[in-house]
Amino acid sequence: MSQLNPNDKEYEEYKKEPSDYLEANKKMWNSLTEAHKNSNFYNVSQFKKDRNSLNAIEINEVGDVEGKSLLHLQCHFGMDTLSWANMGAEVTGMDMSDASIELAGELSKEIETPAKFVVSDVYSLRDNLQGEFDVVFTSYGAIGWLPDLNKWAEIVASYIKEGGFFYMVEFHPVIYMYEWGNNFALQYSYFNESSIVEEVEQSYTGDRHKQKQVSYSWNHSISEIINSLLAQGLQLEFFNEYEYSVYNCFPNLKEIEKGKFRFKPPYDKLPHTFSLKVRKPFSKKKISGRIEV
Ligand SMILES: C[S@@+](CC[C@H](N)C(=O)[O-])C[C@H]1O[C@@H](n2cnc3c(N)ncnc32)[C@H](O)[C@@H]1O
């Protein structure tokens, strides 16, 4: 991955029409879907046997989903969504990549696990999906594709039933400050100052794009993330940070124990992952059992 030089004319071209970010990112994720389907990283054939691609962090922290309705935001091609379904949830997955959602539907049929999948940009989800859910879920590598977290949190909150919760597990924003190549330079702001425009030749799975792609992403600080959710009246139940990644998806990671990866020293000291859970409180009317005027 290489960042475009802000002094280049090309960079100015990319930055001219920031509304094009969706088109560019969609093109990239569609191009990635075919490669990811056949990648060792996603190991779809193993998934078809195990019927689970979730990791211990989210399984333990989300808890029992039996009989619960669950909305998975930015589900890619749905392996995690189908895993929740195999654990008893009634699932809906959404993603803006139509190629990903098509593949998710095929997988659902193939492993005979019912699921609903919706193609949509997060910000226009209300145009494409109605309803409320017991659990809203998003994970690893999702929010960095979204420029505005206040708008995102509004969408998230609108899909949680009263008494239900939103859970997320993500890569820690601190690791997104670095350029992960051999120089491991401290390159990007911790804060959401502007879009990061990159020319991408290769996926985090190691698979190459047929053509170079341009991607737009944003860094979001922990306070930006938490405050966007609190502003929606959601109540924080926990916030955790982890010293490892559950995926070997960045250069220079080393497996420290099975399924746990850390950057090589001295960057092993960085936080790698975080998770949080926020709950939507019941309205006063429901708590008291009286009709309040
Ligand atoms: C790294 S993947 C997320 C994988 C995730 N850990 C999972 O559950 O499998 C990021 C996904 O976000 C999707 N995405 C990016 N921007 C989006 C947007 N604005 N609206 C909806 N989906 C988006 C991409 O298409 C891609 O499938």
The ligand as an SDF file (V2000), in Angstrom:
LIG
                    3D

 27 29  0  0  0  0  0  0  0  0999 V2000
  -12.5050   -5.4480    6.2100 C   0  0  0  0  0  0  0  0  0  0  0  0
  -14.1090   -5.7320    5.6390 S   0  0  0  0  0  0  0  0  0  0  0  0
  -14.9590   -6.0930    7.1240 C   0  0  0  0  0  0  0  0  0  0  0  0
  -14.7790   -7.4910    7.4490 C   0  0  0  0  0  0  0  0  0  0  0  0
  -15.4350   -7.8400    8.7420 C   0  0  0  0  0  0  0  0  0  0  0  0
  -14.4910   -8.0110    9.7800 N   0  0  0  0  0  0  0  0  0  0  0  0
  -16.3100   -9.0540    8.6190 C   0  0  0  0  0  0  0  0  0  0  0  0
  -17.2260   -9.1000    9.3710 O   0  0  0  0  0  0  0  0  0  0  0  0
  -16.0940   -9.9170    7.8100 O   0  0  0  0  0  0  0  0  0  0  0  0
  -14.7510   -4.1240    5.3150 C   0  0  0  0  0  0  0  0  0  0  0  0
  -16.0860   -4.1680    4.6080 C   0  0  0  0  0  0  0  0  0  0  0  0
  -16.6640   -2.8770    4.6960 O   0  0  0  0  0  0  0  0  0  0  0  0
  -17.4110   -2.6500    3.5180 C   0  0  0  0  0  0  0  0  0  0  0  0
  -17.6500   -1.2070    3.3940 N   0  0  0  0  0  0  0  0  0  0  0  0
  -16.7360   -0.2300    3.2370 C   0  0  0  0  0  0  0  0  0  0  0  0
  -17.3410    0.9760    3.2030 N   0  0  0  0  0  0  0  0  0  0  0  0
  -18.6750    0.7490    3.3600 C   0  0  0  0  0  0  0  0  0  0  0  0
  -19.8100    1.5900    3.4090 C   0  0  0  0  0  0  0  0  0  0  0  0
  -19.6980    2.9190    3.2990 N   0  0  0  0  0  0  0  0  0  0  0  0
  -21.0240    1.0200    3.5520 N   0  0  0  0  0  0  0  0  0  0  0  0
  -21.1460   -0.3360    3.6400 C   0  0  0  0  0  0  0  0  0  0  0  0
  -20.0980   -1.1890    3.6070 N   0  0  0  0  0  0  0  0  0  0  0  0
  -18.8750   -0.6530    3.4700 C   0  0  0  0  0  0  0  0  0  0  0  0
  -16.5480   -3.2390    2.4150 C   0  0  0  0  0  0  0  0  0  0  0  0
  -17.2870   -3.5070    1.2530 O   0  0  0  0  0  0  0  0  0  0  0  0
  -15.9970   -4.4940    3.1140 C   0  0  0  0  0  0  0  0  0  0  0  0
  -16.7660   -5.6190    2.7930 O   0  0  0  0  0  0  0  0  0  0  0  0
  1  2  1  0
  2  3  1  0
  2 10  1  0
  3  4  1  0
  4  5  1  0
  5  6  1  0
  5  7  1  0
  7  8  2  0
  7  9  1  0
 10 11  1  0
 11 12  1  0
 11 26  1  0
 12 13  1  0
 13 14  1  0
 13 24  1  0
 14 15  1  0
 14 23  1  0
 15 16  2  0
 16 17  1  0
 17 18  1  0
 17 23  2  0
 18 19  1  0
 18 20  2  0
 20 21  1  0
 21 22  2  0
 22 23  1  0
 24 25  1  0
 24 26  1  0
 26 27  1  0
M  CHG  2   2   1   9  -1
M  END
$$$$
